[in-house]
Amino acid sequence: MAVFLNPEEIARNIQDGSTIALVGFGGMGQCDSILKGIRESFLRTGHPRDLTVYHAAGQSDKSNGIEYIAEEGLLRRVIGGHWGLAPKMKRLIEENKIEAYCFPQGQLTHLFRTMASGLPGQLSRIGLGTFVDPRKDGGKFNERTKEKEDLVKLVTIEDEEYLFYKSIPIDYVFIRGTTIDEGGNMTTEEEALKLEVLSAAQAVRANGGNVVAQVKYLASSGTLHPKDVTVPGYLIDFINMAKLPEINHRQIPSAAYNPVFSGNARGPSQNLELLPLSIRKIIGRRAVHEMPASAVANIGIGIPGDVIGPILHEEHLESNVVLTLESGVIGGLPLGENQFGIAHNADAILDHEYLFDYYHGTGVDIAFMGAAEVDINGNVNVSKFGNRIAGCGGFIDITQPAKKVVFCTTFTGGGLDAVIENCQLRIIREGTIKKFVKDVSQITFSGEYASDHHQQIIYVTERAVFELSQEGLILKEIAPGIDLMKDVLAHMEFTPIVDENLKPMDLRIFSKKSMELQAL
């Protein structure tokens, strides 16, 4: 029978040197009440300390989640997928205060299932040719970690290369739900995402560890519908009833609870504001031109997450495609920025790890992803820049098996400013950072792997469109008003192949009016 404990009591139960697992996604699904209790206990008593933290998706929206326990001494090691919205955790990693391993988010979700089955590790092709490959960095994400143990290794089975991700014995996992009954059965009816709570609970139980659930409501035994139970009571050891749930158990960053984002209500869509014409909208409009008919698509964080969904809505094309988010959300209009991972009026909300089965096995028809650096071989970096880190999230899991990938990025960074006048693009101030470089700082996407597997790869910017070939990047289109030499080639560290039939980008992309695209 599960025991009710407050955060201070939970913290006292955690032994120094333990491995804890967190379940959440961005600003959703974290056990903030429990994590605050652990932090307060450490600052007051010095314990628990030297913890290893294992998590799949990013665990903060810049101020919550994993940020509460990002303290030197409290943590010894982190194994995760993304820290782009966790500034304190990023600083610990960048300053070599803790050990850090970065692995693809989907592999980390599947590793929970692997551990639940009592297996030694997870086999996958995902990560080959990237920084996760042990022939490169092996996922070790800072100097402090370079001489530490290898958690991924290269294996060959029937002449095929795979990566073997080692199982990580976990002592405690913190999962979140909405309601729990007196028998410990937990539901998730008000949560925006299902995530991998069941797999994580079973993984920890397989290691003899403890499952800790943070919930909002207590129900009598026998009152929950059995199909609504996400985690059965026999898996849960400790329960924390969140105090001040409007603060410590927020559904999404912008609301304590909104039934639209848990699928308990449908919201009006006709009042959604149109995006103003901007560099980002231009990139998104050109990217949408690559969408195959009746495609199953994935939208990544950044420019794609902010503009692709709204553009499809403006063009009345959202019913022609199936949009997916790596969090498990299918359909609807995705939200961007720090609320990436949820959608307005979703059609389905799947378990996090099960959507990655589709990404890995079938592969989406098209993936729209951001890019921070692109090199002459078509490699893309979104994960690490010198000593500055972000992580890969689900980027590798999605892009590597996808049939087609469209990378969306501004041509330069650091202060770029441009205007659109009479369907012409004019650069007012050039960015100080070149994004098309001779060699990327870290390979998050392997152009060589993509070429070998015959993927179609497109790189869309506000002024130029490239395509990957066996010979390298081919410049296919430039924006109207842009000078090839002055505005494009002069700001690249390498010379791409210029298509002999170089074309202007579609003028409709630069119009304030609808593009009036035909049905995809």
ABEGO torsion letter per residue (X at the ends): XBBBBBAAAAAAABBBGBBBBBBEBEABGBBAAAAAAAAAAAAAAGOBBGBBBBBABBABAGABEAAAABBBGABABBBBABAAABAAAAAAAAAGABBBBBBBAAAAAAAAAAAAAGBAEBBBABGBGBAABAABAGGBABAAAAABBBABBBBBBGGBBBBBBBBBBBABBBBBBABBBAAGBBBAAABABAEAAAAAAAAAAAAGBBBBBBBABBBBBGABBAAABABBAAABABBBBBBGAAAAABABAABABBAAAAGABBBBAAABBBBBBBAAAAAAAAAAAABBBGBBBBBBBEAAAAAAAAAAAAAGAAAABBBBBAAGBBEEBBBBEAABGBBBGBABBBBAAAAAAAAAAAEBABBBBBBABBBAAGBBBAABBEABBAEAEAAAAAAAABABBBBBBBABBGGBBBBBBGGBBBBABBBABBABBABBABBABBAAAAAAAGBBBBBBBAABBBBBBAAEBBBABBBBGBBAAAAAAAABABBBBBBAABBBBBAAAABABBAGBBBX
